[in-house]
Amino acid sequence: MEKVLNIIKAEDFNFTLTNLLIDLYSVDYESYFEELHFDESEIENLTKVELDRLTKVATVIEYVGNRQPKAKLYKWIYSEKLRLDDPYTPGVEDESIARIKRIFSAPKEFSLRNVFFDEETLKPI
């Protein structure tokens, strides 16, 4: 649980999320997925910012985990509480065609939570 809390409470969340992606695509990815336990009951105790961040983290974990053959995906990432009120589409303007395209073509891991990262930014180099 500590690993997830450190990510969502990080001063520079985007940097920490990027590091998580690097870990989840690494050769030793199985051990990193093992570290991502979180007590689902603790979701109720999170601030709005932490809940939004946890939702984004769950999206990334599930997206990458579904593409890594031996990834362990904990039950908490599927919580109904992990869904943003408004679509999150970083890097595109709110009323752009690119935003609409991203929303309509998103994988299920994204659309279930209303989090729409550009898939290219989540793939390893």
Contacts in CASP RR format, 6 or more apart in sequence:
PFRMAT RR
TARGET T0000
AUTHOR 0000-0000-0000
METHOD contacts of the structure
MODEL  1
MEKVLNIIKAEDFNFTLTNLLIDLYSVDYESYFEELHFDESEIENLTKVE
LDRLTKVATVIEYVGNRQPKAKLYKWIYSEKLRLDDPYTPGVEDESIARI
KRIFSAPKEFSLRNVFFDEETLKPI
1 37 0 8 1.000
1 38 0 8 1.000
1 39 0 8 1.000
1 42 0 8 1.000
3 35 0 8 1.000
3 36 0 8 1.000
3 37 0 8 1.000
4 36 0 8 1.000
4 37 0 8 1.000
4 38 0 8 1.000
4 54 0 8 1.000
4 57 0 8 1.000
5 38 0 8 1.000
6 16 0 8 1.000
7 13 0 8 1.000
7 16 0 8 1.000
7 17 0 8 1.000
7 20 0 8 1.000
7 53 0 8 1.000
7 57 0 8 1.000
8 46 0 8 1.000
8 50 0 8 1.000
8 53 0 8 1.000
8 54 0 8 1.000
8 57 0 8 1.000
9 50 0 8 1.000
10 16 0 8 1.000
13 53 0 8 1.000
17 56 0 8 1.000
17 57 0 8 1.000
17 60 0 8 1.000
20 32 0 8 1.000
20 57 0 8 1.000
20 60 0 8 1.000
20 61 0 8 1.000
21 60 0 8 1.000
21 64 0 8 1.000
21 122 0 8 1.000
21 124 0 8 1.000
23 29 0 8 1.000
23 32 0 8 1.000
24 32 0 8 1.000
24 33 0 8 1.000
24 60 0 8 1.000
24 61 0 8 1.000
24 64 0 8 1.000
24 65 0 8 1.000
24 68 0 8 1.000
24 71 0 8 1.000
25 64 0 8 1.000
25 68 0 8 1.000
25 124 0 8 1.000
26 32 0 8 1.000
29 68 0 8 1.000
29 70 0 8 1.000
29 71 0 8 1.000
30 68 0 8 1.000
30 70 0 8 1.000
30 71 0 8 1.000
30 72 0 8 1.000
33 61 0 8 1.000
33 65 0 8 1.000
33 68 0 8 1.000
33 71 0 8 1.000
33 72 0 8 1.000
33 73 0 8 1.000
34 72 0 8 1.000
36 61 0 8 1.000
36 72 0 8 1.000
36 74 0 8 1.000
37 74 0 8 1.000
37 76 0 8 1.000
38 54 0 8 1.000
38 74 0 8 1.000
38 76 0 8 1.000
39 76 0 8 1.000
40 75 0 8 1.000
40 76 0 8 1.000
40 79 0 8 1.000
43 51 0 8 1.000
43 54 0 8 1.000
43 76 0 8 1.000
43 79 0 8 1.000
43 81 0 8 1.000
43 82 0 8 1.000
46 54 0 8 1.000
51 81 0 8 1.000
51 82 0 8 1.000
52 84 0 8 1.000
52 88 0 8 1.000
54 82 0 8 1.000
55 82 0 8 1.000
55 83 0 8 1.000
55 84 0 8 1.000
55 113 0 8 1.000
55 115 0 8 1.000
56 88 0 8 1.000
56 115 0 8 1.000
56 117 0 8 1.000
58 76 0 8 1.000
58 77 0 8 1.000
58 78 0 8 1.000
58 79 0 8 1.000
58 82 0 8 1.000
58 113 0 8 1.000
59 109 0 8 1.000
59 110 0 8 1.000
59 113 0 8 1.000
59 115 0 8 1.000
59 117 0 8 1.000
60 117 0 8 1.000
60 122 0 8 1.000
61 73 0 8 1.000
61 77 0 8 1.000
62 73 0 8 1.000
62 77 0 8 1.000
62 78 0 8 1.000
62 109 0 8 1.000
63 107 0 8 1.000
63 109 0 8 1.000
63 110 0 8 1.000
63 122 0 8 1.000
64 71 0 8 1.000
64 122 0 8 1.000
65 71 0 8 1.000
65 73 0 8 1.000
66 73 0 8 1.000
66 109 0 8 1.000
82 113 0 8 1.000
83 112 0 8 1.000
83 113 0 8 1.000
83 114 0 8 1.000
84 113 0 8 1.000
84 114 0 8 1.000
84 115 0 8 1.000
85 114 0 8 1.000
86 114 0 8 1.000
87 99 0 8 1.000
87 103 0 8 1.000
87 114 0 8 1.000
87 115 0 8 1.000
87 116 0 8 1.000
88 114 0 8 1.000
88 115 0 8 1.000
88 116 0 8 1.000
89 99 0 8 1.000
89 102 0 8 1.000
89 103 0 8 1.000
89 116 0 8 1.000
90 117 0 8 1.000
90 118 0 8 1.000
91 118 0 8 1.000
92 98 0 8 1.000
92 99 0 8 1.000
92 102 0 8 1.000
92 118 0 8 1.000
93 99 0 8 1.000
99 116 0 8 1.000
102 116 0 8 1.000
102 118 0 8 1.000
103 111 0 8 1.000
103 116 0 8 1.000
106 116 0 8 1.000
106 119 0 8 1.000
107 119 0 8 1.000
110 116 0 8 1.000
110 117 0 8 1.000
END
